[in-house]
Structure formats: C-alpha cells, structure tokens
Amino acid sequence: MSYSALFEDEEDIFGGSPRSKFMDVVFNANNDIVRQELENFIEKAATMELMLEEQLGEDVDDAIARYKNSHLDDVNTKTKSIFVEIMGSILSQSE
C-alpha cells in the first residue's frame, strides 16, 4: 500500500512528519501491540533478506546500499509509507 499522497506537505500530516508521529505512537501505545507489530516487521524483513540472498547470491547489505543510492527518492517515499502503515496498524489495535 502506498501513502505517497500524504507526503506532499510532510510537516502538516498529523502535525509532523511520518517518522516523528510514528515515534510518538510507538512510545505511547500499548506495549504489547507495539512489540507484536515490530516482531511482524522484523519477520517480514528477515524473509525479504533471505529472498534477496537467494536471488542475488551476494552480500545483501551491499546490494541494498547500491539500490538505495540509485533510488533515494523512492526509498524515502517507501520509508514514509511504512511508518504510516505500521503506525496505522498499531493505532487500529489500540484500546
């Protein structure tokens, strides 16, 4: 899911950037929900890393760094989308 339309005026969304609001939510939401969402994200990242290792057969960290350097704008937009996605998941489960 892409939330790129939300980033046109980054400082106005929810009164701050997706990163700053994510941090607010993570440090103020139900600890069990935050832990579960972080575990889900880490499991997803581990799965993607294994997939990359199978596909690339090389050092994944170097491949990621090269990709990031050549696609910086896309990576920044996706990073913001992930912050919003995880934050939304946490908030939707909060009491």
N, C-alpha and C positions, 0 to 999 in steps of 0.2 A: 504494500500500500504506500502511496506517495502523498506526502503532505506539503509538496513544494509551494502550493498556492498560499500557504500560511506564512511563508518566509519572505514575502515581498517587503514587508516592513518589520524586520526581525525584532526590533525593540518594542513594538506595540503588542505583539502576540502575548496574551495573558499577562501583560505588564512587564515583560522581559524576554530574553532570548529563550529558545527551547532548552538550551543547556542549563541556564540558571533556574528555570522553572522545574526542570527535571530534578535538579539537586534539591530544590525546596520540597518537592513531593517525596523523594527518596528519604530525606531526613525527617520528614514529618508524618509519613503514612504508617500504617500498621506494619510493624517489623516483619511479621510472618509473611505478609503479602509481598513486601519488597524482596525478602530473601528468595521466595519462590520465583518471582519474575527474574531476578538476577541469575538464579540457577538455570532457568529456562533459556535465558540468553546465552549463558556460558556453554550450555549443552549444544545450542544451535551453532555457536561459533566453533566449537570443537568439531562438530560434524562437517561444517564448511571447510575447516582447515584440513581434515582428513580427505575430503573430496578433492581439494586443491593438490594435496600431496600425490594422490592417485593420478590426477590429470597432468600435473606439471613435472612430477618426478624430480623436483629440485627444492632448494631451500624456499619454503613458503614465505618467510619473513622478507627475503629479498624481492620475491615476486610481488608481494603486496606493496612494498615500498616503491618499486618501479611503477606499478599500476597507479598508486596514489599520486605520485609525482606527475604522471602524464594525464590524470583525470581529476585534478584537485577540486574543481568546481562541483563536479558530480559527486565526489566523495563527501564534500562539505554538506551538500544538499541531502544526501542519503543519511549522513550522521544526524542531522537535524530531524529528519523523518523518524529515525529510530528512537531518538529521545522522546519525541511526541508519542510514538506508538507505545513504548514501554510505560510512559507516564499515564497514558490513557488506560492501559491495562491495569495498572496499579489503582488508579482512581476509580475505575469501574467496579473493582472488588472491595474497595474500602467501605467501611461502615458509615 
